[in-house]
């Protein structure tokens, strides 16, 4: 039975997933990680909407005043059962949990309640302090992490007991770094590596590494496995088909590998060339991160070099700077109810950076000129009416914050200013506002 590229209208309740830089993989820091929050000044700008005029958007810059130091945010995930609970995966800073309802005091002078950070070696069972992706299990709410040293499972409440990590000796692919993870509705766990392939954990707890098959000749040809060993992201669509994006390390002829678990069949979505009609298929094999809009059923894919793609089940659409997107090289995407947000880390092309928003009709881009402390946005997630932006520094102006999370309202109003809340030991102190 061939895989159908058709999306039915999905229910509003969907799987919340994290989005992280596809193959932005580095070794975790070897020095101890500490909670190095200095202070955070929160500021509310009212009445400024997405797509407003440049002068109104520029006024947002007055609200960005944060005194915090932190690690790069590689992924953000919102608890599907509690939209106020956010989990962040960091480079070298382990895992951080925020309860957004705790952000009510205008000025923090000490680490607030509602924020917890989990690092090695204090957190026994965490594979590495560098975590690339996050997924919630729909069965028991457990939290699965793709780390620089294996795949880690944490209890739903992140209690200290119950963390566990699986490595090569447990049936995983060779190499320790994992770049992507997702959990099917039946509890099957899928984990991908940047170069050594894909692993699947059965309901019985057995890990199996999947063999890579030769590239198919067309989209409908049944294959025995994924078309490439590099994995940048994993996502189940509205029909239950697993999409495997292969990122910057993949075969340029292959856009994605698709697996239909109902018939145990793989197919390969071939990439088009520069002259390919962009409504027919992606014109690149470098697909980074994916998001499913559970309201419309549309699949959104951030690419490296071709902007962002939207697939409605029949046709593809390609959006780049000519549409108002902040760049062609994108780190991540999030989508809901016909809207989309894409993260644009600064690239060699220097076409913008920042973050871009699609309101269903038009695109708008936001950068440091509109109040962001940095244009290097590496991850994005949606939490109710709040958009969460994970960043990497440094800032373009004092207080020279390294990295963290920014929060803005879906309407465009700033409700919290970041980078915020987590960090390692830094060379400069809380008093270095003029650094």
C-alpha positions in Angstrom: 0.0 0.0 0.0 1.7 3.2 -1.1 2.1 6.1 1.3 -0.4 8.9 0.6 0.8 12.5 0.7 -2.7 13.5 1.9 -3.5 15.2 5.2 -7.0 15.1 6.7 -8.0 17.9 9.0 -6.5 16.9 12.3 -7.9 17.5 15.8 -6.6 20.5 17.6 -4.9 18.5 20.3 -1.6 17.4 18.8 1.9 16.4 19.8 4.0 19.2 21.0 7.5 18.8 19.8 10.7 20.5 20.1 12.6 22.2 17.4 16.4 22.5 17.4 19.2 23.3 15.0 19.3 20.3 12.7 22.9 19.3 12.8 24.3 22.0 15.0 26.1 19.5 17.2 28.9 20.3 19.6 30.6 18.6 22.5 29.2 19.5 25.9 31.3 21.7 28.1 33.7 19.9 30.3 33.5 22.4 33.2 30.8 22.3 35.9 27.5 23.9 35.0 26.0 26.3 37.4 22.7 28.3 37.6 24.2 31.7 36.9 21.1 34.0 36.8 21.9 37.6 37.8 18.6 39.4 37.3 15.8 39.7 34.8 13.8 42.9 34.1 10.4 42.2 32.6 8.7 44.7 30.5 5.3 44.8 28.8 4.7 46.7 25.6 1.0 47.0 25.0 -0.8 47.6 21.7 1.9 46.7 19.3 0.7 44.1 16.7 2.5 41.8 14.3 2.9 43.5 11.0 2.7 47.0 12.4 4.6 49.9 10.9 8.4 50.1 11.4 8.2 52.9 13.9 5.8 51.0 16.2 7.9 47.8 16.0 11.1 49.8 16.7 9.6 50.9 20.0 9.9 47.3 21.2 13.6 47.9 21.7 12.9 49.8 24.9 11.6 46.6 26.4 14.7 44.5 26.0 16.6 44.9 29.2 17.8 41.6 30.6 20.6 40.9 33.0 21.2 37.2 32.6 23.8 34.8 31.1 23.1 31.4 29.6 23.7 28.6 27.3 22.5 28.3 23.7 19.0 26.9 23.5 19.0 23.9 21.1 15.4 22.9 21.5 12.2 24.0 23.2 9.2 21.8 24.0 5.8 22.7 25.5 4.1 20.1 27.7 1.0 18.9 25.7 -0.9 18.6 29.0 0.2 21.9 30.4 0.9 24.8 28.0 2.5 26.8 30.9 5.2 24.2 31.3 8.2 24.5 29.0 11.3 22.3 28.7 14.5 23.7 27.2 17.4 21.6 25.8 20.7 23.5 26.0 24.3 23.3 24.8 26.3 22.4 27.9 23.6 23.5 30.4 21.5 20.3 30.6 17.7 20.5 30.8 15.8 23.5 32.1 12.1 23.5 33.1 10.0 26.7 33.3 6.5 27.2 34.7 5.5 30.3 32.7 2.9 31.3 35.3 5.8 32.1 37.6 6.9 35.1 35.5 4.8 37.7 37.2 7.2 39.8 39.2 8.6 42.8 37.3 12.2 42.3 38.6 14.0 39.1 39.6 16.9 39.4 42.0 17.4 35.7 42.6 16.4 32.5 40.9 12.6 32.4 40.9 10.4 29.5 41.9 9.0 27.6 39.0 12.5 27.1 37.4 14.6 24.0 37.6 17.8 23.0 35.9 19.1 19.4 35.6 22.7 18.7 34.8 25.3 16.0 35.1 26.6 14.7 37.4 24.0 15.9 39.9 21.2 14.4 37.8 22.0 10.7 37.7 21.0 9.1 34.5 21.2 12.1 32.2 23.4 11.2 29.3 25.0 14.6 28.6 24.7 18.3 29.4 24.3 19.0 25.7 20.7 18.0 24.6 19.6 18.4 21.0 15.9 17.4 21.0 13.0 16.7 23.3 9.8 14.7 23.0 6.9 13.9 25.3 5.4 10.4 25.5 1.7 10.5 24.9 1.3 7.4 27.0 2.8 8.4 30.3 4.1 12.0 29.8 7.7 10.8 30.2 10.3 13.1 28.6 12.7 11.7 26.0 16.0 13.5 25.2 18.4 13.2 22.3 21.8 14.0 23.9 25.5 14.1 23.0 25.8 10.8 24.9 22.9 8.5 24.0 19.1 8.8 24.5 17.8 9.7 27.9 14.3 9.1 29.4 13.2 11.3 32.3 10.1 10.8 34.4 7.2 13.1 33.6 7.7 15.1 36.7 11.5 15.2 36.3 11.9 13.5 39.7 15.5 12.6 40.4 14.8 8.9 40.4 14.0 7.2 37.1 16.4 8.9 34.7 17.9 6.4 32.3 20.2 6.6 29.3 20.7 4.0 26.4 24.0 3.7 24.5 25.5 1.6 21.7 25.8 -1.4 23.9 22.0 -1.3 24.4 21.3 -1.7 20.7 21.7 1.9 19.6 23.6 3.0 16.4 27.4 3.5 16.8 28.5 6.9 18.0 27.1 8.6 21.0 25.5 11.8 19.6 21.8 11.8 18.9 20.2 14.7 17.0 16.5 14.0 17.0 13.8 12.1 18.8 10.0 11.6 18.7 7.4 9.2 20.3 4.6 7.6 18.4 1.0 7.6 19.7 1.5 3.9 20.7 4.6 4.7 22.7 7.2 3.6 20.1 10.3 5.8 20.4 12.4 6.8 17.4 15.8 8.4 17.7 18.1 9.7 15.0 21.9 10.4 14.8 23.7 13.0 12.7 25.6 10.4 10.7 25.0 6.8 12.0 21.3 6.2 11.3 18.0 5.7 13.0 17.0 3.6 16.0 13.5 2.4 17.1 12.5 1.3 20.6 9.7 -1.3 20.7 6.9 -1.3 23.2 8.8 -4.1 24.9 11.8 -1.8 25.4 14.1 -3.3 22.8 16.2 -0.9 20.7 16.8 -1.8 17.0 19.0 0.1 14.5 17.5 0.4 11.1 19.5 -0.3 7.9 19.8 2.4 5.3 18.4 1.4 1.9 19.6 2.6 -1.5 17.8 5.7 -2.8 14.5 5.0 -4.5 14.0 5.8 -8.2 10.7 7.7 -7.5 8.4 8.7 -4.6 6.2 5.6 -4.9 8.9 3.0 -4.9 8.7 0.8 -1.8 12.1 0.7 0.1 13.4 -1.3 3.0 14.6 1.6 5.1 15.5 5.3 5.2 17.5 6.7 2.3 20.3 8.3 4.4 22.0 7.7 7.8 21.9 11.4 8.7 18.9 12.5 10.7 18.1 16.2 11.6 14.5 15.8 12.7 11.6 13.3 13.1 7.9 14.0 13.0 4.6 12.0 12.7 2.1 13.7 10.4 -1.7 13.7 10.8 -1.9 10.3 9.1 0.6 8.7 11.4 3.4 8.6 8.8 6.9 9.2 10.1 8.9 11.9 8.3 12.7 11.7 8.6 14.5 14.9 7.6 18.2 14.4 6.8 19.6 17.9 7.3 22.8 19.3 5.9 24.6 16.0 6.0 22.1 14.2 3.8 22.1 13.2 0.2 21.3 16.2 -2.0 19.0 14.0 -4.1 16.8 13.1 -1.1 14.4 15.5 0.7 13.0 13.1 3.3 12.4 9.4 4.1 8.8 8.4 5.0 7.7 5.4 7.0 4.1 4.0 7.1 3.9 1.9 10.3 0.6 0.4 9.3 2.1 -1.5 6.4 5.8 -1.4 7.5 6.9 0.4 4.3 9.4 3.1 3.5 9.4 5.6 0.7 11.9 8.3 -0.3 10.7 11.8 -1.2 13.2 12.9 -3.9 14.5 16.5 -4.0 14.0 18.7 -7.0 16.6 20.9 -8.7 16.8 24.7 -9.0 14.5 24.7 -12.0 11.9 22.4 -10.4 8.5 23.9 -9.9 8.4 24.6 -6.1 4.8 23.6 -5.9 5.7 20.0 -6.8 8.4 19.1 -4.2 11.2 20.7 -2.1 14.0 22.0 -4.2 16.6 20.9 -1.7 17.7 17.8 0.3 18.8 20.0 3.2 15.6 19.9 5.3 16.3 20.8 8.9 13.3 20.9 11.3 9.6 20.2 10.8 6.3 21.2 12.4 2.7 19.9 12.0 -0.1 22.4 12.2 -2.7 20.2 13.9 -5.6 22.5 12.9 -5.0 22.7 9.2 -3.0 19.5 8.8 -0.3 21.4 7.0 3.3 20.3 7.3 6.0 23.1 7.6 9.6 22.4 7.0 12.6 24.7 7.6 15.4 24.2 5.1 19.0 25.2 4.8 19.2 27.4 1.8 15.7 27.4 0.4 13.6 29.1 3.1 10.6 27.4 4.6 8.2 24.9 2.9 4.5 24.2 3.5 2.8 21.0 2.3 -1.0 21.0 2.3 -1.3 17.3 1.3 -1.2 17.9 -2.4 1.0 20.9 -3.2 4.2 22.4 -1.8 4.8 26.1 -1.3 8.3 27.7 -0.8 8.8 30.9 1.1 12.0 32.9 1.2 13.2 36.5 1.6 11.2 37.7 -1.3 8.1 36.8 0.7 9.4 38.6 3.8 11.1 35.6 5.5 14.1 36.6 7.5 16.6 34.3 5.6 16.9 31.3 3.4 18.9 29.4 6.0 16.6 28.5 8.8 17.1 26.7 12.1 13.6 25.8 13.2 9.8 26.2 12.6 6.6 26.1 14.7 3.1 26.2 13.4 -0.5 26.3 14.7 -3.9 27.4 13.4 -2.7 28.5 10.0 0.2 30.6 11.4 3.9 29.8 11.4 7.1 31.1 13.0 10.6 30.4 11.7 14.0 30.9 13.5 16.8 32.4 11.4 20.2 32.1 12.9 22.7 34.5 11.3 24.4 32.9 8.3 27.1 33.6 5.8 24.5 35.1 3.5 23.7 37.7 6.2 20.2 38.2 4.8 18.7 39.1 8.1 18.4 36.6 11.0 15.9 37.1 13.8 12.5 35.5 13.5 9.8 35.6 10.9 6.0 35.2 11.4 3.4 34.1 8.9 -0.2 35.3 9.8 -1.9 33.1 7.2 -1.5 35.7 4.5 1.7 37.7 4.9 5.2 37.3 6.4 6.8 39.8 8.9 10.4 39.7 10.1 11.6 40.8 13.6 15.3 41.5 14.4 17.3 43.5 16.9 15.8 46.6 15.2 12.5 45.6 16.7 13.6 44.7 20.2 15.3 41.3 20.0 18.6 41.3 21.9 20.2 39.1 19.2 19.4 38.0 15.7 20.6 34.5 16.3 17.4 32.6 17.0 18.0 28.9 17.1 14.6 27.4 18.2 11.0 28.3 18.5 7.9 26.9 20.2 4.3 27.9 20.8 2.7 28.0 24.2 -0.9 29.1 24.0 -0.7 32.8 23.0 3.0 33.0 23.7 5.8 32.4 21.3 9.1 31.2 22.8 12.3 31.9 21.0 15.5 30.1 21.9 18.6 32.1 21.2 22.4 32.0 21.0 24.4 35.1 21.7 26.1 37.4 22.0 23.7 40.3 22.2 24.3 43.3 20.0 24.1 45.7 22.9 24.5 45.8 26.7 24.1 43.8 28.8 25.8 41.5 26.3 23.8 38.4 27.2 25.1 35.1 25.8 21.9 33.1 25.2 18.5 32.3 26.6 14.8 32.4 25.8 12.7 35.3 24.7 8.9 35.4 25.0 6.5 37.4 22.9 2.7 37.3 22.6 1.2 35.8 19.5 -0.3 39.3 18.8 3.2 40.7 18.8 3.3 42.3 22.2 6.4 41.6 24.3 5.5 40.0 27.6 8.9 38.9 28.8 12.4 39.8 27.7 15.2 37.5 27.4 17.6 35.7 27.1 16.6 34.4 30.5 17.3 32.1 33.4 19.9 29.6 32.7 23.6 29.5 32.4 27.1 28.1 33.1 29.8 29.8 35.0 30.7 32.9 33.1 33.8 35.1 32.9 31.8 38.3 33.6 29.6 39.0 36.6 26.2 40.5 37.2 27.7 44.0 37.4 29.0 43.9 33.8 26.1 45.8 32.2 28.5 48.1 30.5 30.8 45.2 29.3 
